[in-house]
Amino acid sequence: MNKLPLNFAATLALLQLAAPTPSLAQASAAQAAGKTKRSPLAPSEIVAAAPQADWTRIAPSDLLVMELAPDMKGKPRRIVIQLMPPPFSQGWIGNIRKLAAAHWWDGMSINRVQDNYVVQWGDPNADDKVKAKALPTGLATMAESEYFTTFKFAQREKSDGSGRSEVPLSVVGKDGGRRPSSDLWWKDPYALATANVSGWPTAFDFGEDGMVGKMTEMTSWPVHCYGMVGVGRDLSPNTGSGAELYVVIGHAPRHLDRNIALVGRVIEGMEYFSSLPRGHGGLGFYDLEQGDERVPIVSIHPGVEVKDLPAYEYLSTESASFAHYADARANRRDAFFIRPAGGADICNIPVPVRRVK
């Protein structure tokens, strides 16, 4: 059994496996019936008004700083990547930390830019055994089962005799902390439900047995949204080392969920990825014979090594401000909008990140 951080376990309890999953559409209907009141503020206004207590600092040790070669006007291009916390992808992230500490990517390049899909970088000579750059020693090899987290827990009958199960307190934990409101679970075509948990877009579903009984297995995994960073790999059973990475620059390719490891997200400088010249080779790889030029990477270093790096923080997804913000993303009521949508895709609720004031 993989142990979850307490806020993950507490959030899972809200799913109430034997009961229907609430959606924001239901919350919207309740509001229409006069049961709830929501502000007509725009999402950006809600974020701007969020109290400092609702923001969570990002540790510099969880950041990577990528410096691309300056643009044609000589302007620097810095990109900041936040690495994903446990329980997800920690084997790959351990490798990435070793690669960054060894400055392995310094002098490498962007090798692939596929429109409405991904930007990919790493060693351009990786497929040439003679020219390929040697990897640091001690990198881990991960199994495909580590694309997601699986956990099992016992359930018990409710005392009212209804037969519906509930999660034991021993799984939920007695942290006394704040929990997301029930309308922050989202219906999803790729999973039983999705939610922003501990600052990250996350999907949940039953395990392979699909059973709700004395023992229930569930799986959880991070989601391929715009700006998420993943690990390039060869055909299965290869899972990639973390030396070759990509970032989503288009519509969320959710079909990649649980097929490739996600390891982080871009929190600053995404515009430098999304505006890169597209490749003319297959799958958007740069084709030098067709006049493409690879974009040089000056360096990728751990955040703790970058002296002028600002401090960053994200809006806690367990805060009242985030619940208000998520509702506003799904049901725009500010002056421009005519009809609230009544729902949203998890990738349409990006977690706000800002520099510390």
C-alpha positions in Angstrom: 0.0 0.0 0.0 1.4 3.4 -1.0 1.0 6.0 1.7 -0.5 9.3 0.7 0.3 12.6 2.3 -2.4 13.5 4.7 -4.1 16.1 2.5 -4.3 13.5 -0.3 -6.0 11.0 2.0 -8.4 13.6 3.4 -9.4 14.7 -0.1 -10.0 11.1 -1.2 -12.5 10.7 1.6 -14.7 13.2 -0.1 -15.2 11.0 -3.1 -17.5 8.8 -1.0 -17.1 5.7 -3.2 -20.6 4.3 -2.8 -22.3 7.6 -3.4 -22.7 9.7 -6.6 -19.8 12.1 -7.2 -21.0 15.7 -6.8 -20.2 18.1 -9.6 -20.0 21.8 -10.0 -23.1 21.6 -12.3 -25.0 20.4 -9.3 -23.7 23.2 -7.2 -24.8 25.6 -9.9 -28.3 24.2 -9.9 -28.4 24.6 -6.1 -27.4 28.2 -6.5 -30.1 28.7 -9.1 -32.6 27.4 -6.5 -31.4 30.0 -4.1 -29.5 27.6 -1.8 -26.1 29.2 -2.3 -24.8 32.7 -3.1 -21.9 33.3 -5.3 -20.0 36.5 -6.1 -20.0 37.9 -9.7 -16.2 38.5 -9.4 -14.0 37.4 -12.2 -11.5 34.6 -11.4 -8.6 37.0 -11.6 -10.3 39.3 -9.1 -10.8 36.4 -6.7 -7.2 35.5 -6.9 -6.1 39.1 -6.4 -8.2 39.3 -3.3 -7.1 36.0 -1.7 -5.6 36.6 1.7 -1.9 35.7 2.2 -2.9 32.8 4.5 -4.4 31.1 1.4 -1.1 31.0 -0.5 1.5 28.2 -0.2 5.3 28.9 -0.7 7.1 26.7 -3.2 10.5 25.5 -2.0 13.5 26.5 -4.2 14.6 22.9 -4.0 11.5 22.0 -5.9 12.3 24.3 -8.8 14.4 23.9 -12.0 15.5 26.9 -13.9 16.0 26.6 -17.6 17.9 29.3 -19.6 17.3 29.1 -23.3 19.6 31.0 -25.7 18.5 34.7 -26.0 15.9 35.4 -28.7 16.7 37.3 -32.0 16.5 40.6 -30.1 18.9 39.4 -27.5 16.2 39.1 -24.8 16.9 36.4 -22.2 14.5 33.5 -22.0 14.2 32.0 -18.5 11.7 29.2 -17.8 10.9 28.0 -14.2 9.6 24.5 -13.6 8.1 23.2 -10.4 8.7 19.5 -9.7 5.8 17.3 -8.6 5.6 16.3 -4.9 5.0 12.8 -3.6 3.3 10.4 -4.1 3.7 10.8 -7.9 6.7 10.1 -10.2 9.3 10.3 -7.5 11.7 7.8 -9.2 11.9 10.0 -12.3 12.1 13.2 -10.2 15.0 11.7 -8.3 16.8 11.2 -11.6 15.9 14.7 -12.8 17.4 16.2 -9.6 20.6 14.2 -10.3 20.7 15.4 -13.9 20.2 19.0 -12.9 22.8 18.9 -10.2 25.3 17.4 -12.7 24.4 20.2 -15.1 23.8 17.5 -17.7 21.4 19.5 -19.9 23.8 22.4 -20.2 24.5 22.9 -23.9 21.7 20.6 -25.0 18.8 21.7 -27.2 15.1 21.9 -27.9 14.7 19.1 -30.5 10.9 18.9 -31.1 8.1 21.4 -31.3 4.9 19.9 -32.5 2.0 22.4 -33.0 -0.8 22.0 -30.5 1.0 19.2 -28.7 4.5 19.3 -27.1 7.9 20.9 -26.9 10.6 18.3 -26.3 14.3 18.7 -25.2 17.3 16.6 -24.4 20.4 15.2 -26.1 20.0 15.6 -29.9 22.5 12.7 -30.3 20.7 10.4 -27.9 20.1 7.8 -30.6 23.8 7.7 -31.6 25.7 5.5 -29.2 29.0 7.1 -30.2 27.9 10.8 -29.9 25.4 10.5 -27.1 26.3 12.2 -23.8 26.9 9.8 -21.0 24.2 9.9 -18.3 25.1 10.3 -14.6 25.6 7.0 -12.7 23.0 5.7 -10.3 19.9 6.7 -12.2 16.8 4.6 -11.3 14.7 2.6 -13.6 11.0 2.8 -13.0 8.2 0.3 -13.7 5.1 1.3 -15.7 3.0 0.8 -12.6 4.6 3.9 -11.2 2.7 6.1 -13.7 -0.1 6.1 -11.0 -0.5 5.5 -7.3 -2.6 2.5 -6.1 -4.0 2.2 -2.6 -6.3 -0.2 -0.9 -8.3 0.4 2.2 -11.0 -1.4 4.2 -14.6 0.0 4.4 -17.4 -0.5 6.9 -21.2 -0.5 6.8 -22.9 2.6 8.1 -24.8 2.2 11.3 -28.1 3.2 9.7 -28.1 -0.2 7.9 -28.2 1.4 4.4 -25.3 -0.8 3.3 -23.5 2.2 1.9 -19.8 2.3 2.8 -17.7 5.0 4.2 -14.0 5.5 4.6 -12.6 4.7 8.0 -11.1 7.5 10.1 -7.8 5.7 10.1 -7.5 6.4 6.4 -8.9 9.9 6.5 -6.6 11.1 9.3 -7.5 13.5 12.1 -5.6 16.5 10.8 -8.4 19.0 11.5 -7.3 20.9 8.4 -9.4 22.5 5.6 -10.8 20.2 2.9 -12.1 21.0 -0.5 -15.9 21.5 -0.7 -17.8 18.7 -2.5 -18.4 20.8 -5.6 -14.6 20.8 -6.4 -14.8 17.2 -7.7 -15.2 17.2 -11.5 -16.8 14.6 -13.7 -14.4 13.4 -16.3 -14.4 11.3 -19.5 -11.0 9.8 -18.6 -11.6 9.0 -15.0 -14.2 8.6 -12.3 -13.5 12.1 -11.1 -10.8 14.8 -11.1 -9.8 17.4 -8.6 -7.0 19.8 -7.8 -5.2 18.3 -4.9 -2.2 19.8 -3.1 -1.9 22.2 -5.9 -1.9 19.7 -8.8 -4.6 18.4 -11.3 -5.3 14.9 -10.3 -7.5 12.1 -11.5 -9.1 9.2 -9.5 -10.7 5.9 -10.5 -11.4 2.5 -9.2 -8.6 -0.1 -9.4 -8.7 -2.9 -11.9 -11.1 -5.0 -9.7 -13.6 -2.1 -9.8 -15.2 -3.5 -6.6 -16.7 -1.7 -3.7 -16.8 -4.1 -0.8 -14.7 -5.2 2.1 -11.6 -4.1 0.3 -11.6 -1.3 -2.3 -8.7 -0.5 -4.6 -8.4 3.0 -6.1 -5.8 4.6 -8.4 -4.8 8.2 -8.7 -2.6 10.0 -11.2 -1.5 13.5 -12.4 -3.2 14.9 -15.5 -1.7 16.2 -18.8 -2.8 19.8 -18.8 -1.2 22.7 -20.6 2.2 23.5 -19.2 2.7 20.1 -17.5 6.1 18.5 -17.9 6.6 14.8 -18.7 9.3 12.2 -19.4 10.0 11.2 -23.0 10.4 7.5 -23.5 10.8 4.7 -26.1 8.3 1.9 -26.7 7.0 -0.1 -23.7 8.4 -1.4 -21.4 10.8 1.5 -21.6 9.7 4.3 -19.2 12.3 6.9 -19.8 15.0 8.1 -17.4 14.1 11.7 -17.2 16.9 12.9 -19.4 14.5 13.6 -22.2 11.6 15.9 -21.2 8.6 17.5 -22.8 6.0 20.2 -22.0 2.4 20.3 -23.2 1.8 23.4 -25.4 -1.6 22.6 -26.8 -5.0 21.1 -25.9 -4.6 18.7 -23.0 -3.5 15.3 -24.4 -5.3 13.3 -21.7 -4.8 10.1 -23.7 -1.2 10.2 -22.4 -2.3 10.0 -18.8 -1.0 6.8 -17.1 1.1 6.1 -20.3 3.9 8.5 -19.6 5.3 9.9 -16.3 4.4 13.5 -15.5 7.0 15.2 -13.3 6.2 18.9 -13.0 4.8 22.0 -14.6 6.0 25.3 -15.9 5.2 28.2 -13.5 7.0 31.0 -15.3 8.2 31.6 -18.9 5.7 29.3 -20.6 5.5 31.9 -23.4 9.0 31.0 -24.5 8.0 27.4 -25.1 4.7 28.1 -26.8 6.2 30.6 -29.3 9.1 28.4 -30.5 9.4 27.7 -34.2 7.5 24.5 -35.2 9.6 21.5 -36.4 9.1 20.4 -40.0 10.1 16.7 -39.4 7.9 13.9 -38.4 6.1 14.5 -35.1 7.4 18.1 -35.1 11.1 17.1 -34.7 13.5 19.7 -36.0 14.7 18.7 -39.5 18.1 20.3 -40.2 17.8 19.4 -43.9 14.6 21.4 -44.2 16.2 24.5 -42.7 15.1 24.0 -39.1 17.5 25.1 -36.3 17.5 23.5 -32.9 17.0 26.0 -30.0 20.0 25.9 -27.7 19.7 25.3 -24.0 22.2 27.4 -22.1 21.5 25.6 -18.8 19.1 23.8 -16.6 20.0 24.1 -12.9 18.3 23.4 -9.5 16.5 26.4 -8.1 18.8 26.5 -5.1 21.8 27.2 -7.3 20.2 30.3 -8.9 21.0 33.4 -6.8 18.6 35.8 -8.5 15.6 33.5 -8.5 12.4 35.0 -7.0 10.3 33.2 -4.5 7.1 31.7 -5.7 3.8 30.6 -4.1 0.6 29.0 -5.3 -3.0 29.4 -4.2 -3.8 26.5 -1.9 -6.3 24.2 -3.5 -7.6 23.4 0.0 -8.5 27.1 0.6 -11.8 28.9 0.5 -10.3 31.3 -2.0 -9.5 28.4 -4.4 -13.0 27.0 -4.0 -14.4 30.4 -4.9 -12.0 30.7 -7.8 -12.8 27.3 -9.2 -16.5 28.0 -9.1 -15.9 31.3 -11.0 -13.9 29.4 -13.7 -16.8 27.1 -14.2 -19.6 29.6 -13.9 -18.5 33.0 -15.1 -20.9 35.6 -13.8 -18.8 38.8 -14.4 -20.2 41.4 -16.9 -19.0 39.9 -20.2 -20.7 36.5 -19.8 -24.3 35.8 -20.5 -24.7 32.2 -19.3 -22.7 30.3 -16.7 -21.3 27.1 -18.2 -22.2 25.0 -15.2 -19.0 23.0 -15.2 -15.4 22.9 -16.3 -12.6 20.5 -17.4 -9.9 20.1 -14.7 -7.4 21.6 -17.1 -9.5 24.8 -17.4 -8.9 25.4 -13.7 -5.2 26.2 -13.6 -3.8 26.6 -10.2 -2.7 30.3 -9.8 1.0 30.8 -9.1 2.7 34.1 -8.4 5.9 35.6 -7.4 6.0 36.4 -3.7 5.3 40.1 -3.1 
